[in-house]
Every structure is written in structure tokens, then in C-alpha cells.
Amino acid sequence: MVFCRNVMIYFDTPTQRDVLQRIHACMRPGGLLFAGHSENFSAHGDLFVLKGKTVYERLPDRTAKGAL
């Protein structure tokens, strides 16, 4: 599980993508990423899927395009 709350809001979309790919590469499939209430990673649905208001589940590598 990774807690990255209220950090990504300070990055532009390409930087968010880079950070999320790096987080994705360090996690196991099914791992959880906890974000802040004002953060939304729906544009990165190939890496993580929303499981709750601020909880995202890491998807398997086969669906992650461009993962590190």
C-alpha cells in the first residue's frame, strides 16, 4: 500500500503520469494507492482503478501501457 495524499495536485498531467508509472512499477497487482480527496487519477485508468473515494487499486502489468 502506498499513501500519496495531497501531493499530485501540485504536478502537471505529464508529471503525474510519470510519478504514477513509477509507483505502479513498485507495487504488486492488487496493491492500494491512497490519494487525497482533491486528487483524481481517472485519466490513468490503465494503471489504477478507483475502489473508493480516495483509494485506487493497482492493475496488473498486462493492462499498464508504458509502465516502468
All heavy atoms as a GROMACS GRO file, in nm:
protein
  539
    1MET      N    1   0.084  -0.116   0.000
    1MET     CA    2   0.000   0.000   0.000
    1MET      C    3   0.089   0.123   0.000
    1MET      O    4   0.198   0.122   0.057
    1MET     CB    5  -0.099  -0.011   0.114
    1MET     CG    6  -0.077   0.070   0.236
    1MET     SD    7  -0.202   0.050   0.364
    1MET     CE    8  -0.235  -0.120   0.371
    2VAL      N    9   0.042   0.224  -0.071
    2VAL     CA   10   0.115   0.350  -0.083
    2VAL      C   11   0.021   0.464  -0.045
    2VAL      O   12  -0.093   0.469  -0.091
    2VAL     CB   13   0.165   0.371  -0.229
    2VAL    CG1   14   0.227   0.508  -0.246
    2VAL    CG2   15   0.264   0.262  -0.267
    3PHE      N   16   0.071   0.553   0.038
    3PHE     CA   17  -0.002   0.674   0.073
    3PHE      C   18   0.064   0.791   0.003
    3PHE      O   19   0.181   0.820   0.026
    3PHE     CB   20  -0.002   0.696   0.224
    3PHE     CG   21  -0.083   0.595   0.300
    3PHE    CD1   22  -0.028   0.475   0.338
    3PHE    CD2   23  -0.215   0.621   0.331
    3PHE    CE1   24  -0.102   0.380   0.407
    3PHE    CE2   25  -0.290   0.528   0.400
    3PHE     CZ   26  -0.234   0.407   0.436
    4CYS      N   27  -0.010   0.854  -0.086
    4CYS     CA   28   0.039   0.970  -0.160
    4CYS      C   29  -0.073   1.072  -0.161
    4CYS      O   30  -0.140   1.093  -0.261
    4CYS     CB   31   0.079   0.928  -0.302
    4CYS     SG   32   0.158   1.059  -0.397
    5ARG      N   33  -0.094   1.132  -0.046
    5ARG     CA   34  -0.208   1.220  -0.028
    5ARG      C   35  -0.170   1.366  -0.044
    5ARG      O   36  -0.077   1.414   0.019
    5ARG     CB   37  -0.270   1.196   0.110
    5ARG     CG   38  -0.326   1.054   0.124
    5ARG     CD   39  -0.385   1.027   0.261
    5ARG     NE   40  -0.475   1.131   0.306
    5ARG     CZ   41  -0.604   1.139   0.278
    5ARG    NH1   42  -0.660   1.046   0.202
    5ARG    NH2   43  -0.678   1.237   0.325
    6ASN      N   44  -0.246   1.435  -0.128
    6ASN     CA   45  -0.231   1.579  -0.149
    6ASN      C   46  -0.091   1.618  -0.196
    6ASN      O   47  -0.037   1.721  -0.156
    6ASN     CB   48  -0.269   1.654  -0.021
    6ASN     CG   49  -0.410   1.622   0.023
    6ASN    OD1   50  -0.501   1.618  -0.058
    6ASN    ND2   51  -0.428   1.596   0.151
    7VAL      N   52  -0.036   1.535  -0.283
    7VAL     CA   53   0.095   1.564  -0.342
    7VAL      C   54   0.079   1.588  -0.492
    7VAL      O   55   0.132   1.684  -0.547
    7VAL     CB   56   0.193   1.446  -0.319
    7VAL    CG1   57   0.323   1.468  -0.393
    7VAL    CG2   58   0.217   1.425  -0.171
    8MET      N   59   0.003   1.502  -0.557
    8MET     CA   60  -0.008   1.504  -0.703
    8MET      C   61  -0.076   1.631  -0.755
    8MET      O   62  -0.057   1.667  -0.871
    8MET     CB   63  -0.084   1.381  -0.751
    8MET     CG   64  -0.017   1.251  -0.711
    8MET     SD   65   0.138   1.224  -0.793
    8MET     CE   66   0.079   1.142  -0.938
    9ILE      N   67  -0.153   1.699  -0.672
    9ILE     CA   68  -0.222   1.821  -0.717
    9ILE      C   69  -0.124   1.931  -0.755
    9ILE      O   70  -0.161   2.024  -0.825
    9ILE     CB   71  -0.321   1.872  -0.610
    9ILE    CG1   72  -0.250   1.899  -0.478
    9ILE    CG2   73  -0.436   1.775  -0.591
    9ILE    CD1   74  -0.336   1.965  -0.371
   10TYR      N   75  -0.001   1.919  -0.713
   10TYR     CA   76   0.100   2.020  -0.743
   10TYR      C   77   0.174   1.994  -0.874
   10TYR      O   78   0.254   2.076  -0.918
   10TYR     CB   79   0.200   2.031  -0.629
   10TYR     CG   80   0.134   2.077  -0.501
   10TYR    CD1   81   0.106   1.986  -0.400
   10TYR    CD2   82   0.096   2.209  -0.484
   10TYR    CE1   83   0.042   2.027  -0.283
   10TYR    CE2   84   0.033   2.252  -0.368
   10TYR     CZ   85   0.006   2.161  -0.268
   10TYR     OH   86  -0.057   2.202  -0.153
   11PHE      N   87   0.146   1.878  -0.939
   11PHE     CA   88   0.215   1.840  -1.061
   11PHE      C   89   0.124   1.855  -1.182
   11PHE      O   90   0.003   1.836  -1.173
   11PHE     CB   91   0.262   1.694  -1.055
   11PHE     CG   92   0.355   1.664  -0.940
   11PHE    CD1   93   0.344   1.544  -0.872
   11PHE    CD2   94   0.454   1.753  -0.901
   11PHE    CE1   95   0.429   1.514  -0.767
   11PHE    CE2   96   0.540   1.723  -0.797
   11PHE     CZ   97   0.527   1.604  -0.729
   12ASP      N   98   0.185   1.884  -1.299
   12ASP     CA   99   0.107   1.885  -1.422
   12ASP      C  100   0.077   1.740  -1.463
   12ASP      O  101   0.131   1.646  -1.405
   12ASP     CB  102   0.178   1.961  -1.533
   12ASP     CG  103   0.314   1.904  -1.570
   12ASP    OD1  104   0.346   1.789  -1.533
   12ASP    OD2  105   0.391   1.974  -1.637
   13THR      N  106  -0.010   1.722  -1.562
   13THR     CA  107  -0.054   1.588  -1.602
   13THR      C  108   0.061   1.497  -1.646
   13THR      O  109   0.066   1.381  -1.602
   13THR     CB  110  -0.161   1.597  -1.712
   13THR    OG1  111  -0.270   1.676  -1.661
   13THR    CG2  112  -0.212   1.460  -1.751
   14PRO      N  113   0.156   1.543  -1.728
   14PRO     CA  114   0.267   1.453  -1.765
   14PRO      C  115   0.351   1.409  -1.644
   14PRO      O  116   0.395   1.294  -1.637
   14PRO     CB  117   0.350   1.536  -1.863
   14PRO     CG  118   0.257   1.637  -1.917
   14PRO     CD  119   0.162   1.668  -1.805
   15THR      N  120   0.372   1.499  -1.550
   15THR     CA  121   0.449   1.464  -1.430
   15THR      C  122   0.371   1.367  -1.343
   15THR      O  123   0.427   1.270  -1.288
   15THR     CB  124   0.487   1.590  -1.350
   15THR    OG1  125   0.560   1.678  -1.436
   15THR    CG2  126   0.573   1.556  -1.229
   16GLN      N  127   0.239   1.388  -1.332
   16GLN     CA  128   0.155   1.293  -1.258
   16GLN      C  129   0.168   1.154  -1.319
   16GLN      O  130   0.181   1.056  -1.247
   16GLN     CB  131   0.009   1.337  -1.260
   16GLN     CG  132  -0.022   1.454  -1.173
   16GLN     CD  133  -0.169   1.491  -1.178
   16GLN    OE1  134  -0.250   1.429  -1.247
   16GLN    NE2  135  -0.205   1.596  -1.107
   17ARG      N  136   0.162   1.148  -1.451
   17ARG     CA  137   0.172   1.019  -1.521
   17ARG      C  138   0.305   0.951  -1.488
   17ARG      O  139   0.309   0.832  -1.459
   17ARG     CB  140   0.159   1.040  -1.672
   17ARG     CG  141   0.172   0.915  -1.755
   17ARG     CD  142   0.055   0.824  -1.736
   17ARG     NE  143   0.075   0.699  -1.807
   17ARG     CZ  144  -0.016   0.606  -1.819
   17ARG    NH1  145  -0.136   0.622  -1.766
   17ARG    NH2  146   0.009   0.496  -1.883
   18ASP      N  147   0.413   1.026  -1.493
   18ASP     CA  148   0.545   0.971  -1.463
   18ASP      C  149   0.550   0.917  -1.320
   18ASP      O  150   0.597   0.805  -1.296
   18ASP     CB  151   0.653   1.077  -1.485
   18ASP     CG  152   0.792   1.023  -1.460
   18ASP    OD1  153   0.827   0.919  -1.520
   18ASP    OD2  154   0.867   1.084  -1.381
   19VAL      N  155   0.500   0.994  -1.225
   19VAL     CA  156   0.501   0.951  -1.085
   19VAL      C  157   0.414   0.827  -1.067
   19VAL      O  158   0.454   0.731  -1.000
   19VAL     CB  159   0.455   1.066  -0.993
   19VAL    CG1  160   0.434   1.017  -0.850
   19VAL    CG2  161   0.555   1.181  -0.996
   20LEU      N  162   0.296   0.826  -1.127
   20LEU     CA  163   0.207   0.710  -1.114
   20LEU      C  164   0.268   0.586  -1.178
   20LEU      O  165   0.252   0.475  -1.125
   20LEU     CB  166   0.071   0.741  -1.176
   20LEU     CG  167  -0.014   0.838  -1.093
   20LEU    CD1  168  -0.139   0.877  -1.170
   20LEU    CD2  169  -0.050   0.780  -0.957
   21GLN      N  170   0.338   0.601  -1.289
   21GLN     CA  171   0.404   0.485  -1.351
   21GLN      C  172   0.513   0.431  -1.259
   21GLN      O  173   0.530   0.310  -1.246
   21GLN     CB  174   0.464   0.523  -1.486
   21GLN     CG  175   0.361   0.539  -1.594
   21GLN     CD  176   0.422   0.584  -1.724
   21GLN    OE1  177   0.513   0.665  -1.729
   21GLN    NE2  178   0.370   0.530  -1.833
   22ARG      N  179   0.585   0.518  -1.193
   22ARG     CA  180   0.690   0.475  -1.101
   22ARG      C  181   0.630   0.406  -0.978
   22ARG      O  182   0.682   0.304  -0.932
   22ARG     CB  183   0.777   0.593  -1.060
   22ARG     CG  184   0.862   0.645  -1.174
   22ARG     CD  185   0.931   0.776  -1.137
   22ARG     NE  186   1.002   0.830  -1.250
   22ARG     CZ  187   1.132   0.812  -1.270
   22ARG    NH1  188   1.204   0.741  -1.186
   22ARG    NH2  189   1.190   0.864  -1.376
   23ILE      N  190   0.523   0.461  -0.925
   23ILE     CA  191   0.455   0.398  -0.812
   23ILE      C  192   0.402   0.261  -0.855
   23ILE      O  193   0.418   0.162  -0.785
   23ILE     CB  194   0.341   0.488  -0.758
   23ILE    CG1  195   0.400   0.612  -0.690
   23ILE    CG2  196   0.251   0.411  -0.663
   23ILE    CD1  197   0.297   0.717  -0.653
   24HIS      N  198   0.339   0.256  -0.971
   24HIS     CA  199   0.284   0.132  -1.025
   24HIS      C  200   0.392   0.023  -1.035
   24HIS      O  201   0.370  -0.092  -1.000
   24HIS     CB  202   0.223   0.159  -1.163
   24HIS     CG  203   0.157   0.043  -1.226
   24HIS    ND1  204   0.225  -0.050  -1.302
   24HIS    CD2  205   0.027   0.003  -1.226
   24HIS    CE1  206   0.141  -0.141  -1.346
   24HIS    NE2  207   0.020  -0.111  -1.302
   25ALA      N  208   0.509   0.063  -1.083
   25ALA     CA  209   0.619  -0.033  -1.101
   25ALA      C  210   0.669  -0.090  -0.969
   25ALA      O  211   0.722  -0.202  -0.965
   25ALA     CB  212   0.734   0.034  -1.176
   26CYS      N  213   0.652  -0.017  -0.860
   26CYS     CA  214   0.699  -0.062  -0.728
   26CYS      C  215   0.597  -0.146  -0.652
   26CYS      O  216   0.631  -0.207  -0.551
   26CYS     CB  217   0.736   0.059  -0.643
   26CYS     SG  218   0.876   0.152  -0.705
   27MET      N  219   0.474  -0.146  -0.701
   27MET     CA  220   0.367  -0.215  -0.629
   27MET      C  221   0.336  -0.350  -0.691
   27MET      O  222   0.362  -0.374  -0.808
   27MET     CB  223   0.239  -0.129  -0.633
   27MET     CG  224   0.250   0.002  -0.560
   27MET     SD  225   0.101   0.104  -0.580
   27MET     CE  226  -0.015   0.011  -0.481
   28ARG      N  227   0.276  -0.436  -0.612
   28ARG     CA  228   0.223  -0.563  -0.661
   28ARG      C  229   0.081  -0.542  -0.714
   28ARG      O  230   0.010  -0.454  -0.666
   28ARG     CB  231   0.217  -0.665  -0.548
   28ARG     CG  232   0.352  -0.708  -0.499
   28ARG     CD  233   0.337  -0.812  -0.391
   28ARG     NE  234   0.468  -0.854  -0.345
   28ARG     CZ  235   0.491  -0.903  -0.225
   28ARG    NH1  236   0.392  -0.917  -0.139
   28ARG    NH2  237   0.613  -0.938  -0.191
   29PRO      N  238   0.038  -0.623  -0.810
   29PRO     CA  239  -0.101  -0.614  -0.855
   29PRO      C  240  -0.195  -0.630  -0.736
   29PRO      O  241  -0.173  -0.713  -0.649
   29PRO     CB  242  -0.115  -0.731  -0.953
   29PRO     CG  243   0.024  -0.750  -1.004
   29PRO     CD  244   0.114  -0.722  -0.887
   30GLY      N  245  -0.297  -0.547  -0.733
   30GLY     CA  246  -0.392  -0.551  -0.622
   30GLY      C  247  -0.354  -0.459  -0.508
   30GLY      O  248  -0.432  -0.439  -0.416
   31GLY      N  249  -0.231  -0.402  -0.514
   31GLY     CA  250  -0.188  -0.308  -0.410
   31GLY      C  251  -0.275  -0.184  -0.412
   31GLY      O  252  -0.336  -0.150  -0.513
   32LEU      N  253  -0.278  -0.114  -0.302
   32LEU     CA  254  -0.365   0.002  -0.290
   32LEU      C  255  -0.286   0.131  -0.284
   32LEU      O  256  -0.183   0.140  -0.216
   32LEU     CB  257  -0.452  -0.011  -0.164
   32LEU     CG  258  -0.544  -0.132  -0.160
   32LEU    CD1  259  -0.620  -0.137  -0.027
   32LEU    CD2  260  -0.641  -0.132  -0.277
   33LEU      N  261  -0.336   0.231  -0.354
   33LEU     CA  262  -0.281   0.365  -0.353
   33LEU      C  263  -0.384   0.458  -0.291
   33LEU      O  264  -0.498   0.466  -0.339
   33LEU     CB  265  -0.250   0.410  -0.496
   33LEU     CG  266  -0.213   0.557  -0.518
   33LEU    CD1  267  -0.086   0.594  -0.441
   33LEU    CD2  268  -0.198   0.587  -0.666
   34PHE      N  269  -0.347   0.524  -0.183
   34PHE     CA  270  -0.436   0.616  -0.114
   34PHE      C  271  -0.400   0.758  -0.155
   34PHE      O  272  -0.287   0.802  -0.135
   34PHE     CB  273  -0.424   0.599   0.037
   34PHE     CG  274  -0.476   0.467   0.086
   34PHE    CD1  275  -0.396   0.354   0.081
   34PHE    CD2  276  -0.606   0.455   0.134
   34PHE    CE1  277  -0.443   0.231   0.125
   34PHE    CE2  278  -0.654   0.332   0.176
   34PHE     CZ  279  -0.572   0.220   0.172
   35ALA      N  280  -0.496   0.829  -0.212
   35ALA     CA  281  -0.476   0.966  -0.261
   35ALA      C  282  -0.556   1.062  -0.175
   35ALA      O  283  -0.636   1.021  -0.089
   35ALA     CB  284  -0.520   0.975  -0.407
   36GLY      N  285  -0.538   1.191  -0.201
   36GLY     CA  286  -0.615   1.293  -0.130
   36GLY      C  287  -0.752   1.310  -0.192
   36GLY      O  288  -0.778   1.268  -0.304
   37HIS      N  289  -0.841   1.378  -0.120
   37HIS     CA  290  -0.978   1.398  -0.167
   37HIS      C  291  -0.985   1.484  -0.293
   37HIS      O  292  -1.078   1.470  -0.372
   37HIS     CB  293  -1.064   1.461  -0.057
   37HIS     CG  294  -1.090   1.369   0.057
   37HIS    ND1  295  -1.181   1.267   0.050
   37HIS    CD2  296  -1.036   1.362   0.180
   37HIS    CE1  297  -1.183   1.200   0.164
   37HIS    NE2  298  -1.096   1.256   0.244
   38SER      N  299  -0.888   1.570  -0.314
   38SER     CA  300  -0.890   1.658  -0.431
   38SER      C  301  -0.815   1.601  -0.550
   38SER      O  302  -0.803   1.667  -0.654
   38SER     CB  303  -0.833   1.795  -0.394
   38SER     OG  304  -0.699   1.782  -0.350
   39GLU      N  305  -0.762   1.479  -0.537
   39GLU     CA  306  -0.686   1.417  -0.645
   39GLU      C  307  -0.771   1.315  -0.719
   39GLU      O  308  -0.850   1.243  -0.659
   39GLU     CB  309  -0.560   1.351  -0.587
   39GLU     CG  310  -0.469   1.454  -0.524
   39GLU     CD  311  -0.357   1.394  -0.443
   39GLU    OE1  312  -0.381   1.303  -0.363
   39GLU    OE2  313  -0.244   1.440  -0.461
   40ASN      N  314  -0.753   1.311  -0.851
   40ASN     CA  315  -0.830   1.221  -0.934
   40ASN      C  316  -0.738   1.164  -1.041
   40ASN      O  317  -0.678   1.238  -1.119
   40ASN     CB  318  -0.946   1.296  -1.000
   40ASN     CG  319  -1.035   1.206  -1.080
   40ASN    OD1  320  -0.991   1.108  -1.141
   40ASN    ND2  321  -1.163   1.239  -1.083
   41PHE      N  322  -0.729   1.031  -1.045
   41PHE     CA  323  -0.640   0.965  -1.140
   41PHE      C  324  -0.717   0.888  -1.247
   41PHE      O  325  -0.667   0.792  -1.304
   41PHE     CB  326  -0.545   0.870  -1.066
   41PHE     CG  327  -0.466   0.936  -0.957
   41PHE    CD1  328  -0.446   0.873  -0.837
   41PHE    CD2  329  -0.413   1.063  -0.974
   41PHE    CE1  330  -0.373   0.933  -0.735
   41PHE    CE2  331  -0.340   1.125  -0.873
   41PHE     CZ  332  -0.320   1.059  -0.754
   42SER      N  333  -0.838   0.930  -1.277
   42SER     CA  334  -0.921   0.860  -1.376
   42SER      C  335  -0.857   0.862  -1.514
   42SER      O  336  -0.882   0.772  -1.595
   42SER     CB  337  -1.062   0.918  -1.380
   42SER     OG  338  -1.058   1.054  -1.417
   43ALA      N  339  -0.774   0.960  -1.544
   43ALA     CA  340  -0.706   0.967  -1.674
   43ALA      C  341  -0.597   0.861  -1.685
   43ALA      O  342  -0.542   0.841  -1.793
   43ALA     CB  343  -0.647   1.105  -1.695
   44HIS      N  344  -0.567   0.794  -1.576
   44HIS     CA  345  -0.462   0.693  -1.573
   44HIS      C  346  -0.522   0.556  -1.539
   44HIS      O  347  -0.464   0.477  -1.466
   44HIS     CB  348  -0.355   0.733  -1.470
   44HIS     CG  349  -0.308   0.873  -1.488
   44HIS    ND1  350  -0.222   0.911  -1.589
   44HIS    CD2  351  -0.339   0.987  -1.421
   44HIS    CE1  352  -0.200   1.041  -1.581
   44HIS    NE2  353  -0.270   1.090  -1.480
   45GLY      N  354  -0.638   0.530  -1.597
   45GLY     CA  355  -0.713   0.408  -1.570
   45GLY      C  356  -0.646   0.280  -1.617
   45GLY      O  357  -0.692   0.171  -1.584
   46ASP      N  358  -0.539   0.293  -1.695
   46ASP     CA  359  -0.466   0.174  -1.736
   46ASP      C  360  -0.367   0.130  -1.626
   46ASP      O  361  -0.313   0.020  -1.632
   46ASP     CB  362  -0.393   0.197  -1.867
   46ASP     CG  363  -0.292   0.311  -1.859
   46ASP    OD1  364  -0.326   0.416  -1.800
   46ASP    OD2  365  -0.181   0.295  -1.910
   47LEU      N  366  -0.346   0.216  -1.527
   47LEU     CA  367  -0.254   0.184  -1.418
   47LEU      C  368  -0.328   0.148  -1.290
   47LEU      O  369  -0.292   0.053  -1.220
   47LEU     CB  370  -0.162   0.304  -1.389
   47LEU     CG  371  -0.071   0.349  -1.501
   47LEU    CD1  372   0.000   0.479  -1.462
   47LEU    CD2  373   0.028   0.241  -1.536
   48PHE      N  374  -0.431   0.227  -1.258
   48PHE     CA  375  -0.504   0.211  -1.133
   48PHE      C  376  -0.654   0.223  -1.158
   48PHE      O  377  -0.697   0.296  -1.246
   48PHE     CB  378  -0.463   0.319  -1.032
   48PHE     CG  379  -0.320   0.310  -0.989
   48PHE    CD1  380  -0.221   0.382  -1.055
   48PHE    CD2  381  -0.283   0.229  -0.882
   48PHE    CE1  382  -0.088   0.374  -1.015
   48PHE    CE2  383  -0.150   0.220  -0.842
   48PHE     CZ  384  -0.053   0.293  -0.909
   49VAL      N  385  -0.732   0.152  -1.077
   49VAL     CA  386  -0.877   0.162  -1.085
   49VAL      C  387  -0.929   0.211  -0.949
   49VAL      O  388  -0.880   0.170  -0.844
   49VAL     CB  389  -0.941   0.026  -1.123
   49VAL    CG1  390  -0.915  -0.082  -1.020
   49VAL    CG2  391  -1.089   0.041  -1.148
   50LEU      N  392  -1.025   0.303  -0.953
   50LEU     CA  393  -1.083   0.359  -0.832
   50LEU      C  394  -1.163   0.253  -0.758
   50LEU      O  395  -1.250   0.188  -0.816
   50LEU     CB  396  -1.171   0.479  -0.868
   50LEU     CG  397  -1.230   0.557  -0.752
   50LEU    CD1  398  -1.119   0.622  -0.669
   50LEU    CD2  399  -1.326   0.663  -0.804
   51LYS      N  400  -1.135   0.236  -0.630
   51LYS     CA  401  -1.205   0.137  -0.548
   51LYS      C  402  -1.289   0.202  -0.440
   51LYS      O  403  -1.372   0.138  -0.379
   51LYS     CB  404  -1.105   0.042  -0.481
   51LYS     CG  405  -1.023  -0.040  -0.579
   51LYS     CD  406  -1.107  -0.121  -0.673
   51LYS     CE  407  -1.148  -0.251  -0.612
   51LYS     NZ  408  -1.219  -0.337  -0.706
   52GLY      N  409  -1.265   0.327  -0.412
   52GLY     CA  410  -1.339   0.403  -0.311
   52GLY      C  411  -1.318   0.550  -0.340
   52GLY      O  412  -1.263   0.586  -0.444
   53LYS      N  413  -1.358   0.637  -0.250
   53LYS     CA  414  -1.346   0.780  -0.276
   53LYS      C  415  -1.203   0.823  -0.303
   53LYS      O  416  -1.177   0.907  -0.387
   53LYS     CB  417  -1.402   0.860  -0.159
   53LYS     CG  418  -1.552   0.860  -0.155
   53LYS     CD  419  -1.602   0.960  -0.056
   53LYS     CE  420  -1.753   0.970  -0.069
   53LYS     NZ  421  -1.805   1.088  -0.005
   54THR      N  422  -1.108   0.770  -0.230
   54THR     CA  423  -0.968   0.810  -0.246
   54THR      C  424  -0.873   0.691  -0.253
   54THR      O  425  -0.753   0.706  -0.235
   54THR     CB  426  -0.924   0.901  -0.129
   54THR    OG1  427  -0.934   0.828  -0.007
   54THR    CG2  428  -1.008   1.026  -0.122
   55VAL      N  429  -0.927   0.573  -0.282
   55VAL     CA  430  -0.846   0.451  -0.285
   55VAL      C  431  -0.845   0.394  -0.427
   55VAL      O  432  -0.951   0.374  -0.488
   55VAL     CB  433  -0.901   0.345  -0.188
   55VAL    CG1  434  -0.815   0.219  -0.191
   55VAL    CG2  435  -0.909   0.401  -0.047
   56TYR      N  436  -0.725   0.371  -0.479
   56TYR     CA  437  -0.706   0.314  -0.612
   56TYR      C  438  -0.635   0.182  -0.600
   56TYR      O  439  -0.546   0.166  -0.517
   56TYR     CB  440  -0.622   0.408  -0.700
   56TYR     CG  441  -0.693   0.538  -0.733
   56TYR    CD1  442  -0.691   0.644  -0.644
   56TYR    CD2  443  -0.761   0.553  -0.853
   56TYR    CE1  444  -0.756   0.763  -0.674
   56TYR    CE2  445  -0.826   0.671  -0.884
   56TYR     CZ  446  -0.823   0.775  -0.793
   56TYR     OH  447  -0.888   0.892  -0.824
   57GLU      N  448  -0.676   0.085  -0.682
   57GLU     CA  449  -0.611  -0.046  -0.684
   57GLU      C  450  -0.520  -0.056  -0.805
   57GLU      O  451  -0.557  -0.018  -0.916
   57GLU     CB  452  -0.716  -0.156  -0.692
   57GLU     CG  453  -0.657  -0.295  -0.690
   57GLU     CD  454  -0.762  -0.404  -0.695
   57GLU    OE1  455  -0.881  -0.373  -0.682
   57GLU    OE2  456  -0.724  -0.520  -0.716
   58ARG      N  457  -0.400  -0.107  -0.783
   58ARG     CA  458  -0.302  -0.125  -0.892
   58ARG      C  459  -0.349  -0.236  -0.984
   58ARG      O  460  -0.385  -0.345  -0.939
   58ARG     CB  461  -0.165  -0.161  -0.836
   58ARG     CG  462  -0.059  -0.172  -0.945
   58ARG     CD  463   0.046  -0.272  -0.898
   58ARG     NE  464   0.165  -0.273  -0.982
   58ARG     CZ  465   0.182  -0.358  -1.083
   58ARG    NH1  466   0.088  -0.444  -1.116
   58ARG    NH2  467   0.293  -0.356  -1.151
   59LEU      N  468  -0.351  -0.208  -1.112
   59LEU     CA  469  -0.388  -0.309  -1.211
   59LEU      C  470  -0.265  -0.391  -1.250
   59LEU      O  471  -0.152  -0.344  -1.237
   59LEU     CB  472  -0.447  -0.241  -1.334
   59LEU     CG  473  -0.582  -0.171  -1.311
   59LEU    CD1  474  -0.624  -0.098  -1.437
   59LEU    CD2  475  -0.687  -0.269  -1.266
   60PRO      N  476  -0.286  -0.511  -1.301
   60PRO     CA  477  -0.174  -0.595  -1.346
   60PRO      C  478  -0.096  -0.529  -1.459
   60PRO      O  479  -0.150  -0.446  -1.533
   60PRO     CB  480  -0.242  -0.723  -1.396
   60PRO     CG  481  -0.375  -0.724  -1.330
   60PRO     CD  482  -0.415  -0.581  -1.313
   61ASP      N  483   0.028  -0.569  -1.476
   61ASP     CA  484   0.117  -0.513  -1.578
   61ASP      C  485   0.061  -0.524  -1.719
   61ASP      O  486   0.081  -0.437  -1.801
   61ASP     CB  487   0.253  -0.580  -1.574
   61ASP     CG  488   0.333  -0.544  -1.451
   61ASP    OD1  489   0.312  -0.433  -1.399
   61ASP    OD2  490   0.412  -0.626  -1.406
   62ARG      N  491  -0.010  -0.629  -1.748
   62ARG     CA  492  -0.055  -0.650  -1.885
   62ARG      C  493  -0.151  -0.540  -1.932
   62ARG      O  494  -0.165  -0.520  -2.051
   62ARG     CB  495  -0.121  -0.787  -1.901
   62ARG     CG  496  -0.253  -0.803  -1.831
   62ARG     CD  497  -0.304  -0.947  -1.846
   62ARG     NE  498  -0.435  -0.966  -1.795
   62ARG     CZ  499  -0.470  -0.970  -1.667
   62ARG    NH1  500  -0.379  -0.951  -1.574
   62ARG    NH2  501  -0.594  -0.990  -1.631
   63THR      N  502  -0.213  -0.467  -1.839
   63THR     CA  503  -0.303  -0.359  -1.879
   63THR      C  504  -0.235  -0.223  -1.867
   63THR      O  505  -0.291  -0.124  -1.908
   63THR     CB  506  -0.430  -0.358  -1.791
   63THR    OG1  507  -0.392  -0.339  -1.655
   63THR    CG2  508  -0.510  -0.484  -1.808
   64ALA      N  509  -0.115  -0.220  -1.814
   64ALA     CA  510  -0.046  -0.093  -1.793
   64ALA      C  511   0.041  -0.060  -1.913
   64ALA      O  512   0.143  -0.123  -1.936
   64ALA     CB  513   0.038  -0.099  -1.667
   65LYS      N  514   0.001   0.037  -1.988
   65LYS     CA  515   0.078   0.080  -2.105
   65LYS      C  516   0.186   0.177  -2.059
   65LYS      O  517   0.157   0.275  -1.993
   65LYS     CB  518  -0.013   0.148  -2.205
   65LYS     CG  519  -0.121   0.057  -2.257
   65LYS     CD  520  -0.215   0.131  -2.348
   65LYS     CE  521  -0.326   0.039  -2.388
   65LYS     NZ  522  -0.456   0.085  -2.349
   66GLY      N  523   0.310   0.148  -2.093
   66GLY     CA  524   0.418   0.239  -2.060
   66GLY      C  525   0.467   0.230  -1.918
   66GLY      O  526   0.537   0.318  -1.873
   67ALA      N  527   0.430   0.127  -1.845
   67ALA     CA  528   0.479   0.115  -1.707
   67ALA      C  529   0.628   0.090  -1.708
   67ALA      O  530   0.680   0.022  -1.795
   67ALA     CB  531   0.406   0.001  -1.636
   68LEU      N  532   0.694   0.144  -1.609
   68LEU     CA  533   0.839   0.129  -1.599
   68LEU      C  534   0.876  -0.008  -1.549
   68LEU      O  535   0.812  -0.069  -1.475
   68LEU     CB  536   0.897   0.235  -1.505
   68LEU     CG  537   0.874   0.378  -1.550
   68LEU    CD1  538   0.925   0.474  -1.443
   68LEU    CD2  539   0.942   0.406  -1.680
   0.00000   0.00000   0.00000
